[in-house]
């Protein structure tokens, strides 16, 4: 069963067409490798599938609740926060209270006598209790463990390969129907590439 289908897809950016009247269908559980020379439109197609750009023409059919996540090939130069906080970004507003809780908890650990921070942390804890927000933390912890990291590690202190793993956790946390990886081995050494191959094989 197709989760996403395009018919007569055309993308040109007001120049020569990168994609012209192409058809594409992706089935549930399918693993696809996109191969081609530089400049032939591979990244453009991934951006299109991730809804980062709009086609010039074409019709699309997709699951009503289709969730798509994308791991870009470039690692952000600076991304503040821990691996946990980076992973939670993949849930958007749904995880705002949980992200705030972790940020305030870190601030309180540095200033344990700050009453304002203590009260703020208590209020956030009550909000998470009422909304079952802790289930999101359990999901994040499980995914971070799957990629072989710790949630309390500062993202900016990780190696390039481990930053890629953290960003993969951010992509996976929404439990996407379609996961797009744009040159995911760029920042990985040989053991890291083998880890990713095994990870995707089991996915």
N, C-alpha and C positions, 0 to 999 in steps of 0.2 A: 504493500500500500504506500503510495507516494505521500510524503509529508509536505512536499513543496514542488511545484511544477511551473516552469516558464514556457510560454509559446511566443515565437517570433520576437525574441529578445534582441534589442539593438541599443548599443551604447557607443557614442562617438565623441563626446565633449567638444562638439562643434568643429571636429576635424575628421581625419580618416577613421572609419568605424573600427573600434576594437572588437566589438561583437555585432554581428549583423544577421538578423532574422534567425537566431539560434533557438533551439529547443533544449530544455533541461528538465530532468525529473530526478528527484532524490527520494529513495524509499527508506522506510523506517529500518534502522539497524544496518544500513549500507555504509561501507567505508570506501571513500573515493580519494585517489591521489591525483592531483592536478599537476601535469608536467608540461613544460614549454620553455622557450627561450625568453630572455629578458625583454620586456616591452611588448609582449604578446597579449597582455590583459589578464594574467592570472590574479594579481592582487585586486584589479578592478572588479573581476567577477566575485571575489570573496567579499569585497566591500559592498557590492550589490546585494549579495545574499544576506549580509549582515544589516541591511537597510541603512547603510551609511551614505549611499548615493541612490538616485532614482534613475531608471532606464529612460532612454529617449522614446522607446516604444516597446510594446510587448504586453502580454497578459499573464497574470499570475494567479495561481490557485494554491492555497495552503491550509493547513489545519487552523481552525479558528483560534486556538490557544497556543499556537506555535511559539516556542521559546528558542531563541538563537543566541549563542555566545561566540565571541571571536577572540582568539589570542593573536595579537599583532606581532609582527616580526621585530619591531623596535621596542626596547625596554625604556620606560620613562627615565629621564635624567635624574629626577628627584621625585620620590614618592614617599611622603612622610607616613609614619605609623608602623605598627607591627605587622607581621604576616597575617595575624587574625584580622586586623583592621582592613588590610588590603583585600583579603578574601571576602569580607563582609560587604565591600563596595559592590560586589557582583549581585547583591540583592536590592540595591537602590534604597529607596525610602523605607522599604520594609524593615531594614536593619538599622535605621537611624538611632533608635533608642539604645540598641545594644552597642553600637559604636561609641555613643556618648558615654555609656556606662564604663566601657573599658578605658576611654580617655580620662574620665574623671577618677577612676580607680588608680590609674598611674600617677595622676597629679596628687592624689591623697597619699599615696605611698611615699611621695617625695616631701609632702607637707602634712604629716599625720595629725597635727594639732589644728588644722584649718577647719573650723566649724561649718563654714559655708559649703565647702567641698563635701564634708560629711553629710550634711543635710541633702545636698544635691544628689549624692550617690544613693542615699536612702530613697529619695523620690523616684529615681530611675529604676531602682530595684523593685519598688512597688508597681511601677508601670509595666515592667517586664513580667512580673508575677501575674498581673491581671491579663496580659495579652498573650501569655504562653510564649513570650519572646525567647525564653531560654532554649526552646527547641531549635531555633536558628543557630544558637551557639553550638549545640550538639552537632548539627549538620556541618557547620564550619570546621569544628574540631575533627570530625570524621574525614572530611575531604583533605584538610591540611595533613593529617596523618597519612592518607593515601599517597600524597605527593612527597612524603618523606621529610617534612619540616616540623618546626615547633611554632605554635601560635604566638609566643611571646618574643620571637626573634625580630629585631628591627629590620625592616625591609632594606633600608639603604646600606646596611652592613653586610648584606648577603653577597655571595659571588654572582657573576652573571648567570650561571646555570641555575642557581637556587632562586634567583629573582624570576627566571622563567617558570620555575615550578610554582612559585607563589602566585604569579599571574595566571597560571593554569588553574590553580585552586579558585581564583576569583572567577574564572570563566565557568568552572564546573559547578559552583555552589548553587546556581539557579536551576540545576538539573535540566540542562537544555535538551530539546529534541535534536537540535543540529549544532554541533561543535565545529567551528572553523579554525584551523591552525595555519597561519601564514608563515611559512619557513620556520617551523618551531625549533629546528636544531641549530639555528644561527649562533646561539650563545652557549651551546652545550659541548662538553668534551666527549670523548668516545664512551666512557661509562655512562654519562648523562644521556647520550643518544640511545644506548642500549636500554637504559631505564625507561625512556619514553616509548620505545618500540614495544617493550613488554607491557607497559601501562596501557597503551592503546590496543594491544592485542587482547587484553582481558576486558576492555571497556565494552 
